[in-house]
Amino acid sequence: MSESAEYGETGGGALDPGGGGPATGEGGPGSPGDVPLGQRLYDNMFFWLVAGIVVMAVVYTGWGLVEILTLPQAPLP
């Protein structure tokens, strides 16, 4: 006896009660419609490249500006 018959399923998957196979989204398994936006973004290596450069630029620029603005005034000779 198959596993699906053992649990009383007669057709489709859990998301497709009408039968005919499991629900696969818009374009089939592995299509971009099935993958959440966050996962697609985090899997994109160019996102991490740009994020690393932007974070580094913002942090070091901010740090430099804070250092310049907090320097004590130099006494003139």
N, C-alpha and C positions, 0 to 999 in steps of 0.2 A: 504494500500500500504506500502511495507517495505521501510525502510530508504535507502537501497542501490538502489532500483529501483527508488526512488524519485530523487536521484542524477544522475541517468543515468548509474550506474555501472551494468555491466552484468555478470561479473565474478570476479576473484581474487582481491587481495588487491592492494594498491597503488604501491608496489614494484614488483608485479607480474602481468603484464598486460595480460599475456597469459590465465588467468582464472584458476579455480581449487582451489581457496582458497588463503588466504594471504600468503605472503612469510614468511617463518619461519627460514631461515638460514639453517645451516647444519643438526642440530639434533632435531629440533622442538623447541617449545617455552621454554625458560628458559635454553637452552643449553649454555655451555660456549662459543660457537661460536657467540651467540647473544650479549653477555655482553662485553663491551669494556675492554681492558687490564687495564686501570687506575681504573675502578670501581671494577674489580676483585681484584686488588692489594689493594685498600683501604678497601674493605670488609673483607680482610684476617686479622684476629686478630693476627696471628703470625708475620705478617709484622710489625704491630704497636708495638708488644713486642720487636722485634729485633731493630726496628728503635729507640725506646725509650732508650734502653740500649746503642746502638751505639752513639746516640747523647749525652747522659749523659756522657759516657766515654770520648768522644772526647772533650766536653766542659770542664769538670772538669780536665782532664789531661792537656789540653792546658792552662787553668787558672792557674794550679799549676806550670807548667813550666814557664809561664810569671812571676809569683810571685817569683820564685826562681831566675830567671835571672835578675830581677830588684831589688833584695835586695842590699842595700848598703853594702860595704865591712866593716866588723866588725873590730874595732881597737883592736889590741892585747895588753894585759897589759904589 
